[in-house]
């Protein structure tokens, strides 16, 4: 593709698109649907994404780096929350295009705050009104779209259902349309800019959330303590030891379960996903440790980031 020109003379489009919105609005689901790969953790509870996750989508005449950001919080409660809010702000500064996701209802305090942040630098933005499948009458969208259009000069307003993949072809087409012209930033076969350790840690954490939706709150962190490929001590399987951190002793007991059965279930489900991700057999070993107040500990948060990088 000499000069990255399309046969019709269209220029090559390349840039970074940040997906922002309140917790549990569907950002990770949208990212995974767009790249047709499970890159980002998905959970029915908010605040599962603890970092900006980069996925690379390369198509006919474009390459887009998608940033899945943590859910934005109006009032961060602890250090981890503050760190996630900073990540959202950083993504807004870095992005060539912002995709702001919102539910199909009038904007709330978080949406207003995000609009204020975008207005500071006049970020080019598309509004994706998600979860439209829950509406009985699509006409309910009209006043919501009208209110948002008065609040910010959105380039486009697109109703979608990320869960059902409705409206995503149009959304992607419009995102590409508003990307700047540029050179590809990554090889065309690269789909994610994340370490294997980070993705494995997320898989384990997601299974904890899925199996313990009520019993264990979101004070859960996972660190990959060891990862050895084709380990001869484990029959040539990849050996992975992951530590699940909780804040209280009672949470540890719930996670391990009677006779270790609960933790074994987490391990079995996580191992199947990890093997699918890596395309090879895995021996997964899980440990649970208590670390009181880890979300407020900057040294632990830094160590956790390094362990999964």
BAFI-3210 file (N, C-alpha, C; in Angstrom, 3 decimals, decimal comma, padded with zeros to 6 digits):
// residues 309
n [1|2|3|4|5|6|7|8|9|10|11|12|13|14|15|16|17|18|19|20|21|22|23|24|25|26|27|28|29|30|31|32|33|34|35|36|37|38|39|40|41|42|43|44|45|46|47|48|49|50|51|52|53|54|55|56|57|58|59|60|61|62|63|64|65|66|67|68|69|70|71|72|73|74|75|76|77|78|79|80|81|82|83|84|85|86|87|88|89|90|91|92|93|94|95|96|97|98|99|100|101|102|103|104|105|106|107|108|109|110|111|112|113|114|115|116|117|118|119|120|121|122|123|124|125|126|127|128|129|130|131|132|133|134|135|136|137|138|139|140|141|142|143|144|145|146|147|148|149|150|151|152|153|154|155|156|157|158|159|160|161|162|163|164|165|166|167|168|169|170|171|172|173|174|175|176|177|178|179|180|181|182|183|184|185|186|187|188|189|190|191|192|193|194|195|196|197|198|199|200|201|202|203|204|205|206|207|208|209|210|211|212|213|214|215|216|217|218|219|220|221|222|223|224|225|226|227|228|229|230|231|232|233|234|235|236|237|238|239|240|241|242|243|244|245|246|247|248|249|250|251|252|253|254|255|256|257|258|259|260|261|262|263|264|265|266|267|268|269|270|271|272|273|274|275|276|277|278|279|280|281|282|283|284|285|286|287|288|289|290|291|292|293|294|295|296|297|298|299|300|301|302|303|304|305|306|307|308|309]
n.u [000,862|001,406|002,470|000,241|-002,189|-005,551|-007,143|-009,127|-008,074|-008,424|-007,185|-005,080|-006,306|-005,508|-005,289|-005,937|-008,599|-010,486|-012,528|-014,949|-016,834|-019,439|-019,127|-019,823|-021,226|-020,843|-018,436|-016,215|-017,450|-018,149|-015,573|-014,551|-016,374|-015,903|-013,285|-013,570|-012,627|-011,819|-010,587|-010,794|-011,812|-015,069|-017,923|-020,890|-020,923|-019,898|-016,735|-014,716|-012,629|-009,378|-007,396|-006,120|-006,858|-005,459|-006,482|-005,921|-007,259|-007,270|-008,217|-009,697|-008,003|-007,575|-006,260|-006,925|-006,350|-007,812|-008,823|-009,817|-011,223|-011,170|-014,293|-015,634|-015,489|-017,306|-016,726|-013,984|-013,176|-010,945|-007,378|-006,980|-009,286|-008,772|-006,509|-007,597|-009,321|-007,438|-006,348|-008,434|-008,568|-006,024|-006,296|-008,175|-006,658|-004,756|-006,128|-007,172|-009,759|-012,781|-014,962|-017,776|-019,642|-022,983|-025,958|-029,341|-030,705|-031,411|-028,483|-026,328|-024,571|-021,968|-021,732|-021,956|-019,621|-017,644|-018,145|-017,422|-014,657|-013,929|-014,526|-012,575|-010,303|-011,542|-012,231|-012,634|-015,583|-017,697|-020,950|-022,112|-025,013|-025,769|-027,220|-029,733|-031,450|-033,007|-035,059|-038,518|-039,746|-038,275|-038,510|-038,133|-035,523|-035,136|-035,550|-033,408|-031,153|-031,389|-030,953|-028,278|-027,028|-027,246|-025,576|-022,965|-020,794|-021,140|-019,763|-021,150|-024,136|-024,927|-027,159|-026,810|-026,507|-024,268|-024,033|-025,667|-024,564|-025,741|-025,953|-023,233|-021,664|-022,240|-021,358|-018,585|-017,876|-018,314|-016,513|-014,060|-014,279|-013,892|-011,314|-007,917|-005,811|-003,039|-000,078|000,107|000,414|001,112|002,027|-000,090|-001,162|-001,227|-003,169|-003,555|-002,230|-001,118|000,315|000,785|000,659|-000,950|-003,411|-003,991|-004,188|-006,472|-008,395|-008,544|-009,443|-011,902|-013,350|-013,534|-015,224|-017,491|-018,296|-018,626|-020,507|-022,171|-021,019|-018,312|-016,900|-015,660|-013,031|-010,727|-007,704|-005,412|-002,338|000,224|002,370|004,238|005,265|005,862|006,798|006,012|006,781|008,903|008,535|005,850|004,794|005,306|003,408|002,350|003,242|001,532|001,381|-000,842|-001,740|-004,426|-005,587|-007,308|-009,190|-010,023|-010,078|-012,358|-013,276|-011,314|-011,824|-014,315|-013,615|-011,865|-013,408|-015,214|-013,081|-011,532|-012,972|-014,330|-012,309|-011,076|-013,019|-012,970|-010,363|-010,570|-012,393|-011,052|-008,670|-009,523|-010,257|-007,792|-006,237|-007,574|-006,993|-004,146|-003,718|-002,635|-001,893|-002,286|-001,036|-002,507|-002,080|-003,542|-003,477|-004,658|-004,453|-004,510|-004,673|-004,972|-006,610|-005,463|-006,180|-005,636|-002,951|-000,101|002,389|001,832|000,021|001,718|003,542|001,812|001,142|003,640|004,075|002,276|003,094]
n.v [-001,180|001,555|004,584|004,431|004,856|004,458|002,415|003,994|006,425|007,389|008,648|006,981|006,239|006,823|006,533|007,301|006,217|006,978|005,328|006,380|006,815|006,397|004,058|000,655|001,074|-000,203|-000,138|-001,933|-004,145|-003,062|-002,564|-005,227|-006,308|-004,759|-005,455|-008,120|-009,947|-011,120|-008,807|-007,110|-007,107|-008,140|-007,522|-007,872|-005,982|-002,628|-000,854|-002,731|-002,534|-001,638|-000,191|001,637|000,063|-001,122|-001,853|-002,947|-002,174|-003,023|-002,270|-002,083|000,345|001,713|002,148|001,731|002,588|001,485|002,710|001,374|002,643|003,022|003,135|006,362|008,258|010,455|011,158|010,068|007,382|006,234|005,615|003,910|004,478|007,204|006,933|005,667|007,625|009,524|008,111|008,126|010,862|011,184|009,582|011,038|013,263|012,088|010,990|011,034|010,982|010,892|008,506|008,803|007,007|006,468|005,824|005,378|007,836|011,010|013,104|012,542|013,466|012,450|012,221|014,933|015,890|014,607|015,766|018,384|018,007|017,234|019,555|021,334|020,894|020,853|018,316|016,203|014,359|011,470|010,500|007,608|006,105|003,703|000,419|000,427|-001,594|-002,011|-000,266|000,363|001,866|003,338|006,008|007,306|007,995|010,385|012,959|012,693|012,580|015,114|016,739|016,106|017,019|019,726|020,205|019,629|019,816|017,229|015,111|013,026|011,267|008,183|005,581|002,491|-001,053|-002,530|-005,051|-006,678|-006,199|-004,346|-001,684|-001,290|-001,515|000,829|002,683|002,106|002,750|005,521|006,299|005,729|007,500|009,953|009,851|011,043|011,546|009,371|007,365|003,764|002,562|000,175|-003,272|-005,001|-007,385|-007,222|-007,136|-006,399|-004,344|-005,325|-007,017|-010,593|-011,416|-009,405|-009,834|-012,458|-012,114|-010,511|-012,306|-014,205|-012,532|-011,719|-014,134|-014,514|-012,357|-013,125|-015,568|-014,888|-012,829|-011,612|-012,248|-011,452|-008,338|-005,670|-005,509|-006,847|-008,027|-009,250|-010,810|-011,895|-014,164|-015,932|-017,103|-019,533|-020,695|-023,691|-025,561|-028,026|-029,327|-029,515|-031,200|-030,020|-028,074|-024,608|-022,955|-021,250|-019,170|-017,549|-014,921|-014,131|-011,290|-010,195|-008,089|-008,799|-011,380|-012,970|-012,803|-014,249|-016,834|-017,299|-017,257|-019,453|-021,597|-024,577|-027,208|-026,251|-026,171|-024,027|-022,284|-023,989|-024,165|-021,536|-021,633|-023,667|-022,596|-020,230|-021,272|-022,550|-020,362|-019,029|-020,904|-020,863|-018,256|-018,317|-020,484|-022,954|-025,680|-025,225|-025,074|-024,013|-022,372|-021,260|-018,891|-017,461|-014,428|-012,230|-008,778|-006,108|-003,038|-002,584|-001,069|001,503|001,757|003,004|001,832|-000,899|-000,845|000,016|-002,111|-004,164|-003,401|-003,674|-006,432|-007,514|-006,699]
n.w [000,000|-001,167|000,136|001,670|000,412|-000,609|-003,149|-004,326|-003,968|-001,457|001,632|004,075|007,313|010,682|014,198|017,708|019,679|022,418|024,704|026,816|029,879|032,391|035,203|034,350|031,967|029,626|028,230|028,028|026,879|024,388|023,304|023,125|021,306|019,013|018,259|017,974|019,867|023,113|024,930|027,049|030,460|031,483|033,412|035,442|037,441|038,397|037,759|037,012|035,225|035,674|034,508|031,643|028,731|025,768|022,567|019,241|016,192|012,940|009,703|006,408|005,023|007,406|010,754|014,092|017,407|020,225|023,292|026,234|028,991|032,632|034,472|034,940|037,920|039,937|042,558|043,798|045,991|047,176|046,897|044,665|043,145|042,604|041,032|038,807|037,836|037,030|034,918|033,065|032,471|031,347|029,079|027,626|026,919|025,291|023,159|019,706|019,039|020,840|022,180|023,761|025,990|026,960|028,861|027,611|028,594|030,224|030,703|033,528|036,588|036,178|033,389|032,759|033,941|032,422|029,949|030,548|030,894|028,299|026,972|027,762|026,144|023,750|022,584|019,770|019,454|019,627|020,477|021,906|022,469|024,542|025,278|024,094|023,599|025,810|025,734|025,395|023,492|020,783|020,274|022,614|022,682|021,343|022,786|024,548|022,870|021,798|024,047|024,711|022,391|022,680|024,759|023,998|021,125|019,614|017,136|016,022|016,930|018,071|018,386|020,076|020,798|022,585|023,704|022,103|019,692|018,014|015,747|015,680|013,388|011,998|013,905|013,996|011,371|011,384|013,344|012,099|009,979|011,248|012,190|012,136|009,210|008,641|009,377|009,797|013,152|014,264|013,456|011,077|012,080|014,806|017,714|020,334|022,873|025,343|028,120|028,424|031,049|032,242|030,961|031,740|034,522|034,605|033,621|035,688|037,755|036,722|036,787|039,530|040,175|038,734|039,914|042,568|043,015|044,922|047,449|047,667|047,713|045,550|046,322|045,266|044,021|041,549|041,147|038,976|039,940|039,009|035,807|033,562|030,477|028,680|030,738|031,970|034,398|034,656|032,746|030,266|029,981|030,122|033,064|035,532|038,299|040,284|042,495|044,498|045,940|048,803|051,090|053,629|056,156|056,221|053,580|052,299|053,221|051,995|049,278|049,073|050,013|051,169|051,786|049,725|047,409|046,184|045,278|043,494|041,513|040,487|039,441|037,484|035,618|034,917|033,878|031,526|029,932|029,774|028,406|025,982|025,226|024,993|023,363|024,044|026,356|029,924|033,247|036,044|039,047|041,997|044,640|047,693|049,381|052,224|052,240|053,911|053,183|050,626|048,417|049,087|049,245|047,964|047,380|047,146|044,980|042,958|042,911|042,140|039,546|038,328|038,655|036,877|034,415]
ca.u [000,000|002,389|001,959|-000,987|-003,341|-006,517|-007,313|-009,969|-007,387|-008,709|-005,998|-005,107|-006,704|-004,875|-005,359|-006,324|-009,975|-010,714|-013,916|-015,116|-018,207|-019,600|-018,943|-020,833|-022,046|-020,654|-017,226|-015,423|-018,230|-017,996|-014,218|-014,436|-017,186|-015,275|-012,078|-013,925|-011,718|-011,974|-009,386|-011,048|-012,654|-016,470|-018,586|-022,144|-020,736|-019,032|-015,343|-013,865|-011,438|-008,519|-006,335|-006,446|-006,529|-005,318|-006,674|-005,610|-008,172|-006,778|-009,170|-009,447|-007,715|-007,473|-005,814|-007,431|-006,004|-008,961|-008,520|-010,921|-010,826|-012,004|-015,484|-015,300|-016,143|-017,395|-016,093|-013,122|-013,229|-009,637|-006,257|-007,218|-010,259|-008,082|-005,614|-008,415|-009,790|-006,295|-006,211|-009,460|-008,130|-004,886|-006,798|-008,807|-005,593|-004,004|-006,971|-007,554|-011,223|-013,387|-016,293|-018,402|-020,785|-023,967|-027,208|-030,357|-031,474|-030,757|-027,153|-026,215|-023,416|-020,737|-021,715|-021,688|-018,202|-016,867|-018,327|-016,578|-013,261|-013,742|-014,649|-011,318|-009,434|-012,400|-011,948|-013,621|-016,239|-018,919|-021,742|-022,735|-026,052|-025,780|-028,327|-031,014|-032,320|-033,894|-036,138|-039,754|-040,045|-037,053|-038,778|-037,634|-034,162|-035,089|-035,241|-032,074|-030,207|-031,504|-030,314|-026,832|-026,532|-027,176|-024,513|-021,619|-020,875|-020,774|-019,688|-022,217|-024,817|-025,265|-027,770|-026,242|-026,542|-022,981|-024,252|-026,261|-023,829|-026,617|-025,478|-021,780|-021,071|-022,357|-020,478|-017,207|-017,726|-018,228|-015,247|-012,996|-014,480|-013,398|-009,901|-007,028|-004,960|-001,756|000,565|-000,170|001,291|001,454|001,852|-001,528|-001,627|-001,221|-004,531|-003,641|-000,990|-001,155|001,128|000,063|000,418|-002,091|-004,645|-004,246|-004,672|-007,849|-009,260|-008,761|-010,264|-013,258|-014,023|-013,869|-016,406|-018,636|-018,733|-018,901|-021,113|-022,724|-020,266|-017,018|-016,947|-014,642|-011,695|-009,989|-006,620|-004,729|-000,956|000,850|003,607|005,203|004,768|006,923|006,287|006,440|007,542|009,078|008,035|004,392|004,466|005,399|002,373|002,724|002,943|001,161|000,950|-001,498|-002,151|-005,631|-005,547|-008,558|-008,900|-010,396|-009,931|-013,624|-013,326|-010,412|-012,548|-015,346|-012,965|-011,305|-014,534|-015,046|-012,199|-010,896|-013,773|-014,675|-011,125|-010,865|-013,955|-012,387|-009,200|-010,988|-012,994|-010,021|-007,702|-010,107|-010,149|-006,375|-005,802|-008,136|-006,230|-002,770|-003,696|-001,827|-002,308|-001,800|-001,204|-002,776|-002,087|-004,094|-003,328|-005,418|-003,787|-005,207|-003,878|-005,909|-006,460|-004,529|-006,597|-005,133|-001,508|000,564|003,482|001,225|-000,536|002,856|004,048|000,826|001,316|004,896|003,927|001,439|003,539]
ca.v [000,000|002,632|005,857|004,127|005,397|003,465|002,387|005,110|007,668|007,820|008,559|006,040|006,858|006,185|007,363|006,721|006,516|006,657|005,031|006,860|006,803|006,023|002,624|-000,325|001,557|-001,113|000,206|-003,132|-004,946|-002,431|-002,832|-006,627|-006,520|-004,105|-006,174|-009,546|-010,687|-010,720|-008,083|-006,389|-007,805|-007,735|-007,996|-007,153|-004,927|-001,558|-000,679|-003,909|-002,127|-000,863|000,462|001,892|-001,121|-000,763|-002,868|-002,386|-002,632|-002,649|-002,639|-001,597|001,772|002,393|001,472|002,466|002,097|001,716|002,765|001,109|003,326|002,729|003,963|007,635|008,472|011,873|011,326|008,912|007,051|005,857|005,831|003,194|005,284|008,409|006,495|005,375|008,916|010,107|007,375|008,637|012,197|010,974|009,049|012,150|014,100|011,327|010,516|011,860|010,929|010,342|007,904|008,869|006,092|006,831|005,078|006,168|008,662|012,322|013,050|012,718|014,247|011,927|012,639|016,376|016,087|014,177|016,801|019,511|017,655|017,268|020,940|022,031|020,804|020,727|017,011|015,671|013,281|010,802|009,991|006,308|005,842|002,244|-000,290|000,808|-002,777|-002,016|000,699|-000,156|002,699|004,046|007,450|007,843|008,474|011,695|014,068|012,474|013,006|016,567|017,363|015,950|017,850|021,106|020,285|019,502|019,649|015,872|014,917|012,084|010,617|006,875|004,615|001,158|-002,035|-003,230|-006,451|-007,382|-005,769|-003,539|-000,334|-001,175|-001,293|002,267|003,384|001,941|003,531|006,940|006,498|005,778|008,739|011,116|009,699|011,826|010,809|009,056|006,080|002,733|002,612|-001,190|-004,257|-005,264|-008,574|-006,981|-006,784|-005,909|-003,852|-005,690|-008,187|-011,826|-011,408|-008,536|-010,460|-013,617|-011,594|-010,062|-013,474|-014,745|-011,563|-011,772|-015,334|-014,244|-011,500|-013,872|-016,610|-014,345|-011,526|-011,049|-012,494|-010,775|-007,028|-005,474|-005,334|-008,023|-007,790|-010,481|-010,630|-013,087|-014,321|-016,673|-017,588|-020,246|-021,358|-025,071|-025,955|-029,480|-029,847|-029,666|-031,924|-029,174|-027,032|-023,328|-022,913|-019,908|-019,042|-016,260|-014,635|-013,318|-010,504|-009,646|-007,156|-009,326|-012,826|-013,611|-012,907|-015,341|-018,085|-017,457|-017,569|-020,806|-022,509|-025,807|-028,163|-025,633|-026,407|-022,763|-021,803|-024,921|-023,775|-020,341|-022,071|-024,434|-021,676|-019,316|-022,030|-022,779|-019,101|-018,744|-021,822|-020,349|-017,044|-018,635|-021,530|-024,081|-026,126|-024,421|-025,511|-022,781|-022,513|-020,053|-018,687|-016,316|-013,756|-011,064|-007,549|-005,059|-001,676|-002,510|-000,031|002,797|001,606|003,309|000,880|-002,149|-000,610|000,062|-003,485|-004,923|-003,023|-004,273|-007,885|-007,916|-006,039]
ca.w [000,000|-001,271|000,647|002,395|-000,303|-001,033|-004,604|-004,761|-003,650|-000,090|002,489|005,188|008,575|011,835|015,400|018,994|020,084|023,825|025,073|028,189|030,368|033,796|035,427|033,935|030,852|028,492|027,472|027,744|025,926|023,079|022,823|022,738|020,098|017,865|017,817|017,866|020,730|024,507|025,339|028,289|031,421|031,480|034,622|035,674|038,430|037,897|038,183|036,820|034,482|036,574|033,748|030,244|027,939|024,361|021,537|017,922|015,157|011,613|008,673|005,057|004,962|008,698|011,968|015,239|018,741|021,089|024,721|027,149|030,228|033,807|034,641|035,587|039,208|040,315|043,869|044,081|047,415|047,701|045,983|043,408|042,401|042,118|039,959|037,631|037,310|036,304|033,656|032,139|032,025|030,456|027,807|026,903|026,357|024,290|022,062|018,553|018,981|022,051|022,097|025,076|026,087|027,979|028,777|026,891|029,525|030,326|031,318|034,970|037,016|035,588|031,981|032,734|034,268|031,257|028,925|030,968|030,609|026,844|026,518|028,049|024,965|022,569|021,985|018,831|020,185|019,181|021,587|021,675|023,460|024,639|025,952|023,492|023,562|026,983|025,511|024,788|022,327|020,385|020,260|023,880|022,466|020,687|023,712|025,124|021,841|021,671|025,212|024,571|021,286|023,164|025,764|023,420|019,669|019,199|015,689|015,694|018,047|017,503|019,306|019,895|021,877|022,501|024,067|020,965|018,504|017,168|015,455|015,805|012,060|011,726|014,842|013,548|010,129|011,740|014,065|011,079|009,223|011,994|012,547|011,269|008,269|009,268|009,101|010,811|014,318|014,642|012,385|010,887|012,802|016,253|018,120|021,703|023,447|026,759|028,411|028,731|032,497|032,541|030,492|032,591|035,804|034,413|033,478|037,034|038,500|036,183|037,286|040,935|040,165|038,200|040,842|043,898|042,737|046,151|048,676|047,709|047,049|044,521|046,899|044,797|043,066|041,150|040,678|038,408|040,705|038,194|034,520|032,840|029,277|028,403|031,930|032,014|035,669|034,560|031,512|029,083|029,996|030,723|034,499|035,987|039,680|040,486|043,869|044,616|047,173|049,339|052,184|054,937|056,339|055,853|052,113|051,931|053,460|050,963|048,001|049,092|050,121|051,932|051,119|048,562|046,190|045,519|044,554|042,384|040,458|039,862|038,668|036,306|034,642|034,430|033,059|030,197|029,178|029,521|027,345|024,735|024,899|024,620|022,342|024,492|027,690|031,044|034,633|036,778|040,495|042,614|046,074|048,199|050,495|052,781|052,254|054,323|052,663|049,490|047,452|049,557|049,427|046,683|047,123|046,662|043,638|042,045|042,808|041,387|038,143|037,851|038,624|035,735|033,178]
c.u [000,902|001,777|000,676|-002,195|-004,257|-006,659|-008,141|-009,312|-007,672|-007,459|-006,191|-005,426|-006,043|-004,970|-005,844|-007,742|-010,174|-012,200|-014,094|-016,593|-018,244|-019,341|-020,134|-021,744|-021,862|-019,405|-016,421|-016,141|-018,087|-016,618|-014,088|-015,214|-016,503|-014,069|-012,313|-012,986|-011,926|-010,669|-009,562|-012,034|-014,069|-017,127|-019,881|-022,037|-019,800|-017,606|-014,505|-012,598|-010,601|-007,433|-006,864|-005,942|-006,532|-005,530|-006,470|-006,520|-007,679|-007,763|-008,772|-009,250|-007,635|-006,807|-006,186|-006,965|-007,152|-008,521|-009,790|-010,516|-011,678|-013,232|-015,160|-016,137|-016,153|-016,673|-015,259|-013,026|-011,859|-008,596|-006,459|-008,210|-009,593|-007,171|-006,400|-008,962|-008,678|-006,099|-007,224|-009,036|-006,953|-005,317|-007,451|-007,766|-004,888|-004,813|-007,128|-009,073|-011,718|-014,738|-016,850|-019,630|-021,692|-025,187|-028,282|-031,296|-030,760|-029,424|-027,198|-024,935|-022,117|-020,632|-021,393|-020,211|-017,329|-016,965|-017,483|-015,110|-012,989|-013,741|-013,351|-010,413|-010,217|-012,129|-013,028|-014,258|-017,483|-019,641|-022,384|-023,734|-026,289|-027,042|-029,679|-031,972|-033,279|-035,079|-037,365|-040,067|-038,804|-037,249|-038,316|-036,222|-034,107|-034,812|-033,864|-031,002|-030,208|-030,790|-028,792|-026,278|-026,448|-026,019|-023,116|-021,744|-020,386|-020,790|-020,823|-022,865|-025,398|-025,904|-027,210|-026,703|-025,249|-023,155|-024,768|-025,592|-024,717|-026,023|-023,970|-021,086|-021,099|-021,419|-019,030|-016,939|-017,547|-016,953|-014,086|-013,072|-013,828|-011,984|-009,054|-006,319|-003,618|-001,253|000,137|000,867|001,799|001,367|000,374|-002,052|-001,640|-002,602|-004,619|-002,261|-001,058|-000,263|000,232|-000,275|-000,817|-003,402|-005,006|-004,784|-006,120|-008,819|-009,572|-009,694|-011,716|-014,015|-014,374|-015,145|-017,650|-019,184|-019,138|-019,488|-021,593|-021,737|-018,984|-017,119|-015,746|-013,258|-010,851|-008,927|-005,966|-003,343|-000,453|002,234|004,688|004,534|005,944|006,315|006,876|007,304|007,681|008,560|006,527|003,997|004,500|004,310|002,978|002,333|002,680|000,744|000,421|-001,915|-003,364|-005,585|-006,946|-008,200|-009,200|-010,305|-011,200|-013,766|-012,444|-011,117|-013,605|-014,724|-012,427|-012,411|-014,199|-014,199|-011,531|-011,700|-014,068|-013,498|-010,826|-011,778|-013,467|-011,238|-009,569|-011,530|-011,943|-009,043|-008,239|-009,993|-008,703|-005,846|-006,335|-007,355|-004,851|-002,674|-002,822|-002,228|-001,591|-002,020|-001,318|-002,871|-002,537|-003,853|-004,149|-004,688|-004,605|-004,237|-004,809|-005,578|-005,563|-004,896|-006,087|-003,604|-000,765|001,689|002,935|000,687|000,572|003,422|003,120|000,963|002,572|004,784|003,170|001,873|004,436]
c.v [001,234|003,951|005,713|004,806|004,252|003,513|003,558|006,455|008,170|007,684|007,523|006,799|006,100|007,110|006,587|007,179|006,054|006,446|005,399|006,807|006,404|004,523|001,808|000,170|000,698|-000,867|-001,037|-004,041|-004,387|-002,728|-004,260|-006,925|-005,928|-004,884|-007,671|-010,429|-010,191|-010,126|-007,522|-007,145|-007,238|-008,329|-007,232|-006,060|-003,852|-001,663|-001,954|-003,565|-001,202|-000,093|000,809|000,726|-000,740|-001,984|-002,203|-003,013|-002,103|-003,155|-002,064|-000,079|002,474|001,499|002,338|001,797|002,489|001,672|002,502|001,645|002,865|003,629|005,212|007,815|009,960|012,137|010,087|008,663|006,741|005,992|005,140|003,962|006,523|008,079|006,254|006,657|009,598|009,417|007,854|009,990|012,091|010,473|010,143|013,045|013,406|011,067|011,543|011,984|010,309|009,724|007,900|007,975|006,536|005,943|005,976|006,912|010,001|012,236|013,294|013,475|013,761|012,324|014,134|016,650|015,696|015,216|018,032|019,245|017,707|018,697|021,722|022,050|020,670|019,410|016,644|014,420|012,767|010,325|008,667|006,054|004,336|001,738|000,121|-000,373|-002,808|-001,065|000,015|000,582|003,522|005,561|008,113|008,416|009,925|012,844|013,929|012,947|014,530|017,272|017,276|016,869|019,320|021,297|020,303|019,280|018,264|015,770|014,022|011,643|009,316|005,990|003,209|000,233|-002,840|-004,717|-007,258|-007,024|-005,009|-002,144|-000,185|-000,972|000,198|003,052|003,300|002,760|005,020|007,251|006,615|007,087|009,937|010,924|010,604|010,938|010,528|007,693|005,062|002,790|001,234|-002,103|-004,647|-006,461|-008,380|-006,495|-006,244|-005,477|-004,050|-006,902|-009,398|-011,872|-010,577|-009,196|-011,678|-013,173|-011,153|-011,232|-014,065|-013,822|-011,594|-012,986|-015,196|-013,412|-012,284|-014,858|-016,069|-012,945|-010,841|-011,101|-011,677|-009,436|-006,845|-005,149|-006,560|-007,580|-009,126|-010,125|-011,954|-013,207|-015,032|-017,146|-018,221|-020,988|-022,757|-025,630|-027,478|-030,097|-030,077|-030,232|-031,095|-028,124|-025,715|-023,360|-021,472|-019,981|-017,628|-016,121|-013,708|-012,609|-010,023|-008,802|-007,725|-010,845|-013,578|-013,787|-014,050|-016,688|-018,355|-017,888|-018,994|-021,847|-023,772|-026,803|-027,607|-025,729|-025,113|-022,254|-022,700|-024,567|-022,526|-020,748|-022,804|-023,516|-020,740|-020,045|-022,251|-021,521|-018,777|-019,632|-021,382|-019,127|-017,389|-019,680|-022,718|-024,450|-025,380|-025,170|-024,247|-023,075|-021,190|-020,055|-017,462|-015,746|-012,548|-009,887|-006,396|-003,705|-001,537|-001,405|001,357|002,828|001,854|002,332|-000,436|-001,971|-000,566|-001,341|-004,333|-004,663|-003,671|-005,787|-008,345|-007,267|-006,977]
c.w [000,000|-000,837|001,428|001,755|-000,719|-002,558|-005,121|-004,452|-002,252|000,777|003,593|006,469|009,727|013,042|016,602|019,334|021,518|024,076|026,539|028,575|031,827|033,965|034,919|032,810|029,601|027,675|027,076|026,753|024,519|022,493|022,318|021,459|018,864|017,344|017,677|018,678|022,149|025,004|026,737|029,163|031,406|032,720|034,800|036,728|037,880|038,391|038,089|036,052|035,356|035,828|032,358|029,402|026,463|023,467|020,181|016,885|013,814|010,573|007,332|005,087|006,299|009,734|013,165|016,530|019,666|022,546|025,513|028,512|031,409|033,851|035,438|036,855|039,541|041,624|044,196|045,582|048,000|046,590|044,640|042,531|041,797|040,935|038,674|037,001|036,518|034,955|032,622|031,591|031,055|029,095|026,966|026,237|025,193|023,023|020,945|018,466|020,282|021,690|023,506|025,073|027,219|027,804|028,155|027,836|029,644|031,054|032,816|035,314|036,377|034,128|031,863|033,011|033,088|030,133|029,267|030,635|029,106|026,325|026,727|026,823|023,667|021,836|020,978|019,443|019,471|020,428|021,164|022,792|023,504|025,351|025,393|023,421|024,764|026,803|024,899|023,488|021,987|020,332|021,557|023,738|022,017|021,661|024,355|024,142|021,708|022,825|025,106|023,479|021,687|024,138|025,159|021,910|019,221|017,676|015,203|017,001|017,511|018,573|019,020|021,025|021,742|022,767|022,877|019,635|017,521|016,985|015,469|014,462|011,716|012,640|014,378|012,290|010,436|012,521|013,076|010,304|009,920|012,549|011,651|010,254|008,946|008,872|010,156|011,936|014,730|013,420|012,278|011,667|014,318|016,680|019,540|022,178|024,965|026,954|028,669|030,216|032,853|032,126|031,335|033,947|035,697|034,297|034,854|037,824|038,023|036,706|038,762|041,006|039,746|039,221|042,211|043,798|044,018|047,321|048,794|047,001|046,126|045,067|046,569|043,801|042,753|040,628|040,119|039,024|039,887|036,909|033,760|031,665|029,141|029,526|032,001|033,308|035,658|033,196|030,256|028,988|030,502|032,199|034,911|037,452|039,877|041,944|043,831|045,968|047,542|050,558|053,568|054,966|055,924|054,344|051,622|052,104|052,410|049,640|047,965|049,170|050,893|051,156|049,876|047,281|045,431|044,691|043,347|041,207|039,720|038,948|037,399|035,220|034,047|033,507|031,641|029,328|028,828|028,402|025,987|024,263|024,337|023,519|022,720|025,921|028,811|032,357|035,473|038,273|041,117|044,120|046,467|049,406|050,938|052,816|052,620|053,679|051,448|048,498|047,832|049,643|048,113|046,355|046,575|045,244|042,592|041,828|041,954|039,886|037,552|037,722|037,381|034,420|032,372]
res [x|x|x|x|x|x|x|x|x|x|x|x|x|x|x|x|x|x|x|x|x|x|x|x|x|x|x|x|x|x|x|x|x|x|x|x|x|x|x|x|x|x|x|x|x|x|x|x|x|x|x|x|x|x|x|x|x|x|x|x|x|x|x|x|x|x|x|x|x|x|x|x|x|x|x|x|x|x|x|x|x|x|x|x|x|x|x|x|x|x|x|x|x|x|x|x|x|x|x|x|x|x|x|x|x|x|x|x|x|x|x|x|x|x|x|x|x|x|x|x|x|x|x|x|x|x|x|x|x|x|x|x|x|x|x|x|x|x|x|x|x|x|x|x|x|x|x|x|x|x|x|x|x|x|x|x|x|x|x|x|x|x|x|x|x|x|x|x|x|x|x|x|x|x|x|x|x|x|x|x|x|x|x|x|x|x|x|x|x|x|x|x|x|x|x|x|x|x|x|x|x|x|x|x|x|x|x|x|x|x|x|x|x|x|x|x|x|x|x|x|x|x|x|x|x|x|x|x|x|x|x|x|x|x|x|x|x|x|x|x|x|x|x|x|x|x|x|x|x|x|x|x|x|x|x|x|x|x|x|x|x|x|x|x|x|x|x|x|x|x|x|x|x|x|x|x|x|x|x|x|x|x|x|x|x|x|x|x|x|x|x|x|x|x|x|x|x|x|x|x|x|x|x|x|x|x|x|x|x]
***
